[in-house]
Amino acid sequence: MRTLPLEPPRHTGLTTAQKLQAMAHRFYQGQEWKPQLGDYYTTSRADLELYRVAAIDRDEEAIFTEYTTAPGNLTVWKLDGFTTEGFGPRRVHVPLFILEPAP
């Protein structure tokens, strides 16, 4: 069963500092990520792009993602291996504490 978030993404890009924090969280601190509905992620490329997990369909074993500047335009990926196979290891989770730092 597929469920889409009802609201558009709250975040549409990263600052350089946020990208560095996410990369450090993943590669230096060794954060492991099990994608959940609504999670944000970037890639290990030299850019500030941000993506969101828009839907997970366990029956179809698929995960749907969206580029945050084009919400609703979904890309489908195989759920198994989303973070481990092919392009998967290049995905970097961006936790909300990086996107929404405490005041």
DOTI-456536 format. One record per residue: residue number from 1; residue in one letter; x, y, z of N, C-alpha, C in turn. Coordinates in steps of 0.05 Angstrom, whole numbers, padded with zeros to 5 digits. Layout:
! residues N
atom num = NUM&residu = a&n_px = X&n_py = Y&n_pz = Z&ca_px = X&ca_py = Y&ca_pz = Z&c_px = X&c_py = Y&c_pz = Z .
...
***
This chain:
! residues 103
atom num = 1&residu = m&n_px = 00017&n_py = -00024&n_pz = 00000&ca_px = 00000&ca_py = 00000&ca_pz = 00000&c_px = 00018&c_py = 00025&c_pz = 00000 .
atom num = 2&residu = r&n_px = 00010&n_py = 00045&n_pz = -00016&ca_px = 00026&ca_py = 00069&ca_pz = -00019&c_px = 00012&c_py = 00092&c_pz = -00004 .
atom num = 3&residu = t&n_px = 00027&n_py = 00108&n_pz = 00010&ca_px = 00016&ca_py = 00131&ca_pz = 00023&c_px = 00034&c_py = 00155&c_pz = 00018 .
atom num = 4&residu = l&n_px = 00023&n_py = 00177&n_pz = 00008&ca_px = 00038&ca_py = 00201&ca_pz = 00003&c_px = 00034&c_py = 00221&c_pz = 00026 .
atom num = 5&residu = p&n_px = 00056&n_py = 00235&n_pz = 00033&ca_px = 00052&ca_py = 00256&ca_pz = 00053&c_px = 00032&c_py = 00277&c_pz = 00042 .
atom num = 6&residu = l&n_px = 00016&n_py = 00288&n_pz = 00060&ca_px = -00005&ca_py = 00307&ca_pz = 00051&c_px = 00006&c_py = 00335&c_pz = 00046 .
atom num = 7&residu = e&n_px = 00029&n_py = 00341&n_pz = 00058&ca_px = 00040&ca_py = 00368&ca_pz = 00055&c_px = 00064&c_py = 00367&c_pz = 00037 .
atom num = 8&residu = p&n_px = 00070&n_py = 00390&n_pz = 00024&ca_px = 00094&ca_py = 00391&ca_pz = 00008&c_px = 00118&c_py = 00391&c_pz = 00026 .
atom num = 9&residu = p&n_px = 00142&n_py = 00386&n_pz = 00015&ca_px = 00166&ca_py = 00385&ca_pz = 00031&c_px = 00170&c_py = 00412&c_pz = 00045 .
atom num = 10&residu = r&n_px = 00178&n_py = 00412&n_pz = 00070&ca_px = 00184&ca_py = 00437&ca_pz = 00085&c_px = 00211&c_py = 00448&c_pz = 00077 .
atom num = 11&residu = h&n_px = 00228&n_py = 00430&n_pz = 00067&ca_px = 00256&ca_py = 00438&ca_pz = 00060&c_px = 00260&c_py = 00433&c_pz = 00030 .
atom num = 12&residu = t&n_px = 00273&n_py = 00451&n_pz = 00017&ca_px = 00277&ca_py = 00447&ca_pz = -00012&c_px = 00306&c_py = 00448&c_pz = -00021 .
atom num = 13&residu = g&n_px = 00324&n_py = 00451&n_pz = -00003&ca_px = 00352&ca_py = 00451&ca_pz = -00010&c_px = 00369&c_py = 00451&c_pz = 00016 .
atom num = 14&residu = l&n_px = 00395&n_py = 00450&n_pz = 00012&ca_px = 00414&ca_py = 00449&ca_pz = 00034&c_px = 00432&c_py = 00473&c_pz = 00033 .
atom num = 15&residu = t&n_px = 00442&n_py = 00481&n_pz = 00056&ca_px = 00464&ca_py = 00500&ca_pz = 00057&c_px = 00489&c_py = 00484&c_pz = 00056 .
atom num = 16&residu = t&n_px = 00511&n_py = 00497&n_pz = 00051&ca_px = 00537&ca_py = 00483&ca_pz = 00051&c_px = 00543&c_py = 00470&c_pz = 00078 .
atom num = 17&residu = a&n_px = 00536&n_py = 00484&n_pz = 00100&ca_px = 00541&ca_py = 00473&ca_pz = 00126&c_px = 00524&c_py = 00449&c_pz = 00132 .
atom num = 18&residu = q&n_px = 00499&n_py = 00449&n_pz = 00123&ca_px = 00481&ca_py = 00426&ca_pz = 00127&c_px = 00492&c_py = 00402&c_pz = 00111 .
atom num = 19&residu = k&n_px = 00501&n_py = 00407&n_pz = 00087&ca_px = 00512&ca_py = 00385&ca_pz = 00070&c_px = 00536&c_py = 00372&c_pz = 00085 .
atom num = 20&residu = l&n_px = 00554&n_py = 00389&n_pz = 00094&ca_px = 00578&ca_py = 00379&ca_pz = 00109&c_px = 00570&c_py = 00364&c_pz = 00134 .
atom num = 21&residu = q&n_px = 00550&n_py = 00373&n_pz = 00148&ca_px = 00541&ca_py = 00360&ca_pz = 00173&c_px = 00529&c_py = 00332&c_pz = 00166 .
atom num = 22&residu = a&n_px = 00513&n_py = 00331&n_pz = 00144&ca_px = 00501&ca_py = 00306&ca_pz = 00136&c_px = 00523&c_py = 00286&c_pz = 00127 .
atom num = 23&residu = m&n_px = 00542&n_py = 00296&n_pz = 00112&ca_px = 00564&ca_py = 00278&ca_pz = 00103&c_px = 00580&c_py = 00268&c_pz = 00127 .
atom num = 24&residu = a&n_px = 00586&n_py = 00285&n_pz = 00146&ca_px = 00601&ca_py = 00277&ca_pz = 00170&c_px = 00585&c_py = 00257&c_pz = 00186 .
atom num = 25&residu = h&n_px = 00559&n_py = 00262&n_pz = 00189&ca_px = 00542&ca_py = 00244&ca_pz = 00204&c_px = 00542&c_py = 00216&c_pz = 00191 .
atom num = 26&residu = r&n_px = 00542&n_py = 00215&n_pz = 00165&ca_px = 00542&ca_py = 00189&ca_pz = 00151&c_px = 00570&c_py = 00176&c_pz = 00151 .
atom num = 27&residu = f&n_px = 00590&n_py = 00190&n_pz = 00142&ca_px = 00616&ca_py = 00178&ca_pz = 00136&c_px = 00635&c_py = 00179&c_pz = 00160 .
atom num = 28&residu = y&n_px = 00634&n_py = 00199&n_pz = 00177&ca_px = 00653&ca_py = 00200&ca_pz = 00199&c_px = 00641&c_py = 00186&c_pz = 00224 .
atom num = 29&residu = q&n_px = 00615&n_py = 00192&n_pz = 00229&ca_px = 00602&ca_py = 00180&ca_pz = 00253&c_px = 00589&c_py = 00153&c_pz = 00247 .
atom num = 30&residu = g&n_px = 00588&n_py = 00146&n_pz = 00221&ca_px = 00578&ca_py = 00120&ca_pz = 00213&c_px = 00548&c_py = 00115&c_pz = 00217 .
atom num = 31&residu = q&n_px = 00532&n_py = 00136&n_pz = 00214&ca_px = 00503&ca_py = 00133&ca_pz = 00216&c_px = 00493&c_py = 00113&c_pz = 00196 .
atom num = 32&residu = e&n_px = 00476&n_py = 00095&n_pz = 00205&ca_px = 00462&ca_py = 00076&ca_pz = 00187&c_px = 00434&c_py = 00087&c_pz = 00184 .
atom num = 33&residu = w&n_px = 00423&n_py = 00083&n_pz = 00160&ca_px = 00396&ca_py = 00094&ca_pz = 00154&c_px = 00378&c_py = 00073&c_pz = 00143 .
atom num = 34&residu = k&n_px = 00355&n_py = 00071&n_pz = 00155&ca_px = 00333&ca_py = 00054&ca_pz = 00144&c_px = 00311&c_py = 00074&c_pz = 00136 .
atom num = 35&residu = p&n_px = 00308&n_py = 00079&n_pz = 00110&ca_px = 00290&ca_py = 00099&ca_pz = 00101&c_px = 00261&c_py = 00096&c_pz = 00111 .
atom num = 36&residu = q&n_px = 00250&n_py = 00119&n_pz = 00119&ca_px = 00223&ca_py = 00121&ca_pz = 00129&c_px = 00208&c_py = 00142&c_pz = 00113 .
atom num = 37&residu = l&n_px = 00182&n_py = 00140&n_pz = 00112&ca_px = 00165&ca_py = 00159&ca_pz = 00098&c_px = 00171&c_py = 00187&c_pz = 00108 .
atom num = 38&residu = g&n_px = 00177&n_py = 00206&n_pz = 00090&ca_px = 00182&ca_py = 00233&ca_pz = 00097&c_px = 00212&c_py = 00240&c_pz = 00102 .
atom num = 39&residu = d&n_px = 00229&n_py = 00220&n_pz = 00103&ca_px = 00258&ca_py = 00225&ca_pz = 00107&c_px = 00269&c_py = 00241&c_pz = 00084 .
atom num = 40&residu = y&n_px = 00288&n_py = 00258&n_pz = 00091&ca_px = 00303&ca_py = 00273&ca_pz = 00071&c_px = 00330&c_py = 00260&c_pz = 00066 .
atom num = 41&residu = y&n_px = 00340&n_py = 00263&n_pz = 00042&ca_px = 00367&ca_py = 00254&ca_pz = 00036&c_px = 00380&c_py = 00270&c_pz = 00014 .
atom num = 42&residu = t&n_px = 00406&n_py = 00269&n_pz = 00012&ca_px = 00421&ca_py = 00281&ca_pz = -00009&c_px = 00439&c_py = 00260&c_pz = -00021 .
atom num = 43&residu = t&n_px = 00458&n_py = 00268&n_pz = -00037&ca_px = 00477&ca_py = 00249&ca_pz = -00048&c_px = 00505&c_py = 00257&c_pz = -00041 .
atom num = 44&residu = s&n_px = 00524&n_py = 00241&n_pz = -00046&ca_px = 00552&ca_py = 00248&ca_pz = -00040&c_px = 00564&c_py = 00265&c_pz = -00062 .
atom num = 45&residu = r&n_px = 00548&n_py = 00274&n_pz = -00082&ca_px = 00558&ca_py = 00292&ca_pz = -00102&c_px = 00564&c_py = 00320&c_pz = -00090 .
atom num = 46&residu = a&n_px = 00579&n_py = 00336&n_pz = -00105&ca_px = 00585&ca_py = 00364&ca_pz = -00097&c_px = 00562&c_py = 00382&c_pz = -00105 .
atom num = 47&residu = d&n_px = 00539&n_py = 00379&n_pz = -00092&ca_px = 00516&ca_py = 00397&ca_pz = -00097&c_px = 00500&c_py = 00400&c_pz = -00072 .
atom num = 48&residu = l&n_px = 00480&n_py = 00416&n_pz = -00072&ca_px = 00463&ca_py = 00421&ca_pz = -00049&c_px = 00434&c_py = 00411&c_pz = -00052 .
atom num = 49&residu = e&n_px = 00431&n_py = 00391&n_pz = -00070&ca_px = 00404&ca_py = 00381&ca_pz = -00076&c_px = 00393&c_py = 00364&c_pz = -00052 .
atom num = 50&residu = l&n_px = 00367&n_py = 00365&n_pz = -00050&ca_px = 00354&ca_py = 00351&ca_pz = -00028&c_px = 00330&c_py = 00335&c_pz = -00040 .
atom num = 51&residu = y&n_px = 00327&n_py = 00310&n_pz = -00030&ca_px = 00306&ca_py = 00292&ca_pz = -00039&c_px = 00290&c_py = 00283&c_pz = -00015 .
atom num = 52&residu = r&n_px = 00266&n_py = 00273&n_pz = -00019&ca_px = 00250&ca_py = 00263&ca_pz = 00003&c_px = 00237&c_py = 00236&c_pz = -00005 .
atom num = 53&residu = v&n_px = 00235&n_py = 00218&n_pz = 00015&ca_px = 00221&ca_py = 00193&ca_pz = 00011&c_px = 00191&c_py = 00200&c_pz = 00012 .
atom num = 54&residu = a&n_px = 00178&n_py = 00197&n_pz = -00011&ca_px = 00150&ca_py = 00206&ca_pz = -00013&c_px = 00130&c_py = 00183&c_pz = -00008 .
atom num = 55&residu = a&n_px = 00139&n_py = 00158&n_pz = -00013&ca_px = 00121&ca_py = 00135&ca_pz = -00008&c_px = 00138&c_py = 00110&c_pz = -00007 .
atom num = 56&residu = i&n_px = 00127&n_py = 00091&n_pz = 00008&ca_px = 00140&ca_py = 00064&ca_pz = 00009&c_px = 00117&c_py = 00044&c_pz = 00005 .
atom num = 57&residu = d&n_px = 00120&n_py = 00027&n_pz = -00015&ca_px = 00100&ca_py = 00007&ca_pz = -00021&c_px = 00112&c_py = -00020&c_pz = -00015 .
atom num = 58&residu = r&n_px = 00106&n_py = -00031&n_pz = 00008&ca_px = 00118&ca_py = -00057&ca_pz = 00016&c_px = 00107&c_py = -00080&c_pz = -00001 .
atom num = 59&residu = d&n_px = 00082&n_py = -00078&n_pz = -00011&ca_px = 00071&ca_py = -00099&ca_pz = -00028&c_px = 00086&c_py = -00101&c_pz = -00054 .
atom num = 60&residu = e&n_px = 00092&n_py = -00077&n_pz = -00066&ca_px = 00107&ca_py = -00076&ca_pz = -00091&c_px = 00137&c_py = -00077&c_pz = -00087 .
atom num = 61&residu = e&n_px = 00146&n_py = -00075&n_pz = -00061&ca_px = 00174&ca_py = -00073&ca_pz = -00054&c_px = 00187&c_py = -00050&c_pz = -00068 .
atom num = 62&residu = a&n_px = 00174&n_py = -00027&n_pz = -00066&ca_px = 00184&ca_py = -00003&ca_pz = -00080&c_px = 00185&c_py = 00021&c_pz = -00061 .
atom num = 63&residu = i&n_px = 00203&n_py = 00039&n_pz = -00067&ca_px = 00205&ca_py = 00064&ca_pz = -00052&c_px = 00203&c_py = 00086&c_pz = -00073 .
atom num = 64&residu = f&n_px = 00187&n_py = 00107&n_pz = -00067&ca_px = 00183&ca_py = 00129&ca_pz = -00085&c_px = 00196&c_py = 00154&c_pz = -00073 .
atom num = 65&residu = t&n_px = 00211&n_py = 00168&n_pz = -00089&ca_px = 00225&ca_py = 00192&ca_pz = -00079&c_px = 00217&c_py = 00215&c_pz = -00096 .
atom num = 66&residu = e&n_px = 00222&n_py = 00239&n_pz = -00085&ca_px = 00217&ca_py = 00263&ca_pz = -00100&c_px = 00239&c_py = 00283&c_pz = -00095 .
atom num = 67&residu = y&n_px = 00246&n_py = 00298&n_pz = -00116&ca_px = 00264&ca_py = 00320&ca_pz = -00114&c_px = 00248&c_py = 00342&c_pz = -00101 .
atom num = 68&residu = t&n_px = 00259&n_py = 00354&n_pz = -00080&ca_px = 00242&ca_py = 00373&ca_pz = -00064&c_px = 00235&c_py = 00398&c_pz = -00078 .
atom num = 69&residu = t&n_px = 00248&n_py = 00405&n_pz = -00100&ca_px = 00239&ca_py = 00428&ca_pz = -00115&c_px = 00218&c_py = 00421&c_pz = -00137 .
atom num = 70&residu = a&n_px = 00212&n_py = 00395&n_pz = -00139&ca_px = 00191&ca_py = 00386&ca_pz = -00157&c_px = 00173&c_py = 00365&c_pz = -00143 .
atom num = 71&residu = p&n_px = 00160&n_py = 00372&n_pz = -00121&ca_px = 00144&ca_py = 00353&ca_pz = -00106&c_px = 00122&c_py = 00341&c_pz = -00123 .
atom num = 72&residu = g&n_px = 00117&n_py = 00315&n_pz = -00118&ca_px = 00096&ca_py = 00301&ca_pz = -00133&c_px = 00107&c_py = 00287&c_pz = -00158 .
atom num = 73&residu = n&n_px = 00130&n_py = 00295&n_pz = -00168&ca_px = 00143&ca_py = 00282&ca_pz = -00190&c_px = 00160&c_py = 00259&c_pz = -00179 .
atom num = 74&residu = l&n_px = 00148&n_py = 00235&n_pz = -00178&ca_px = 00160&ca_py = 00213&ca_pz = -00164&c_px = 00178&c_py = 00196&c_pz = -00181 .
atom num = 75&residu = t&n_px = 00199&n_py = 00186&n_pz = -00169&ca_px = 00217&ca_py = 00167&ca_pz = -00181&c_px = 00215&c_py = 00141&c_pz = -00165 .
atom num = 76&residu = v&n_px = 00212&n_py = 00119&n_pz = -00178&ca_px = 00209&ca_py = 00093&ca_pz = -00163&c_px = 00236&c_py = 00078&c_pz = -00163 .
atom num = 77&residu = w&n_px = 00242&n_py = 00066&n_pz = -00140&ca_px = 00266&ca_py = 00050&ca_pz = -00136&c_px = 00258&c_py = 00024&c_pz = -00123 .
atom num = 78&residu = k&n_px = 00275&n_py = 00004&n_pz = -00126&ca_px = 00272&ca_py = -00021&ca_pz = -00112&c_px = 00277&c_py = -00017&c_pz = -00082 .
atom num = 79&residu = l&n_px = 00258&n_py = -00025&n_pz = -00065&ca_px = 00261&ca_py = -00021&ca_pz = -00037&c_px = 00286&c_py = -00036&c_pz = -00026 .
atom num = 80&residu = d&n_px = 00288&n_py = -00061&n_pz = -00033&ca_px = 00311&ca_py = -00077&ca_pz = -00024&c_px = 00336&c_py = -00066&c_pz = -00039 .
atom num = 81&residu = g&n_px = 00355&n_py = -00056&n_pz = -00025&ca_px = 00380&ca_py = -00046&ca_pz = -00037&c_px = 00379&c_py = -00016&c_pz = -00042 .
atom num = 82&residu = f&n_px = 00358&n_py = -00002&n_pz = -00033&ca_px = 00356&ca_py = 00027&ca_pz = -00037&c_px = 00381&c_py = 00042&c_pz = -00027 .
atom num = 83&residu = t&n_px = 00392&n_py = 00032&n_pz = -00005&ca_px = 00416&ca_py = 00045&ca_pz = 00007&c_px = 00441&c_py = 00029&c_pz = 00004 .
atom num = 84&residu = t&n_px = 00439&n_py = 00005&n_pz = -00009&ca_px = 00463&ca_py = -00012&ca_pz = -00010&c_px = 00472&c_py = -00020&c_pz = -00037 .
atom num = 85&residu = e&n_px = 00454&n_py = -00019&n_pz = -00057&ca_px = 00462&ca_py = -00029&ca_pz = -00084&c_px = 00462&c_py = -00007&c_pz = -00104 .
atom num = 86&residu = g&n_px = 00478&n_py = -00009&n_pz = -00125&ca_px = 00479&ca_py = 00010&ca_pz = -00146&c_px = 00485&c_py = 00038&c_pz = -00136 .
atom num = 87&residu = f&n_px = 00467&n_py = 00057&n_pz = -00140&ca_px = 00470&ca_py = 00084&ca_pz = -00131&c_px = 00466&c_py = 00087&c_pz = -00101 .
atom num = 88&residu = g&n_px = 00453&n_py = 00067&n_pz = -00089&ca_px = 00446&ca_py = 00068&ca_pz = -00061&c_px = 00466&c_py = 00078&c_pz = -00041 .
atom num = 89&residu = p&n_px = 00491&n_py = 00067&n_pz = -00042&ca_px = 00511&ca_py = 00076&ca_pz = -00022&c_px = 00518&c_py = 00106&c_pz = -00024 .
atom num = 90&residu = r&n_px = 00510&n_py = 00119&n_pz = -00046&ca_px = 00516&ca_py = 00147&ca_pz = -00049&c_px = 00494&c_py = 00165&c_pz = -00037 .
atom num = 91&residu = r&n_px = 00472&n_py = 00153&n_pz = -00028&ca_px = 00451&ca_py = 00168&ca_pz = -00015&c_px = 00459&c_py = 00174&c_pz = 00014 .
atom num = 92&residu = v&n_px = 00454&n_py = 00198&n_pz = 00023&ca_px = 00462&ca_py = 00207&ca_pz = 00049&c_px = 00438&c_py = 00219&c_pz = 00063 .
atom num = 93&residu = h&n_px = 00429&n_py = 00205&n_pz = 00085&ca_px = 00406&ca_py = 00215&ca_pz = 00100&c_px = 00412&c_py = 00242&c_pz = 00112 .
atom num = 94&residu = v&n_px = 00393&n_py = 00260&n_pz = 00112&ca_px = 00395&ca_py = 00286&ca_pz = 00125&c_px = 00374&c_py = 00287&c_pz = 00147 .
atom num = 95&residu = p&n_px = 00383&n_py = 00281&n_pz = 00172&ca_px = 00364&ca_py = 00281&ca_pz = 00194&c_px = 00352&c_py = 00309&c_pz = 00199 .
atom num = 96&residu = l&n_px = 00328&n_py = 00309&n_pz = 00210&ca_px = 00315&ca_py = 00335&ca_pz = 00215&c_px = 00331&c_py = 00353&c_pz = 00234 .
atom num = 97&residu = f&n_px = 00347&n_py = 00341&n_pz = 00252&ca_px = 00363&ca_py = 00359&ca_pz = 00270&c_px = 00384&c_py = 00374&c_pz = 00255 .
atom num = 98&residu = i&n_px = 00390&n_py = 00366&n_pz = 00230&ca_px = 00409&ca_py = 00382&ca_pz = 00213&c_px = 00393&c_py = 00403&c_pz = 00198 .
atom num = 99&residu = l&n_px = 00369&n_py = 00396&n_pz = 00189&ca_px = 00353&ca_py = 00414&ca_pz = 00174&c_px = 00339&c_py = 00435&c_pz = 00192 .
atom num = 100&residu = e&n_px = 00333&n_py = 00427&n_pz = 00216&ca_px = 00319&ca_py = 00445&ca_pz = 00235&c_px = 00334&c_py = 00447&c_pz = 00261 .
atom num = 101&residu = p&n_px = 00357&n_py = 00460&n_pz = 00260&ca_px = 00374&ca_py = 00462&ca_pz = 00285&c_px = 00359&c_py = 00477&c_pz = 00307 .
atom num = 102&residu = a&n_px = 00366&n_py = 00470&n_pz = 00331&ca_px = 00354&ca_py = 00484&ca_pz = 00355&c_px = 00362&c_py = 00514&c_pz = 00354 .
atom num = 103&residu = p&n_px = 00345&n_py = 00531&n_pz = 00363&ca_px = 00351&ca_py = 00560&ca_pz = 00363&c_px = 00374&c_py = 00567&c_pz = 00382 .
***
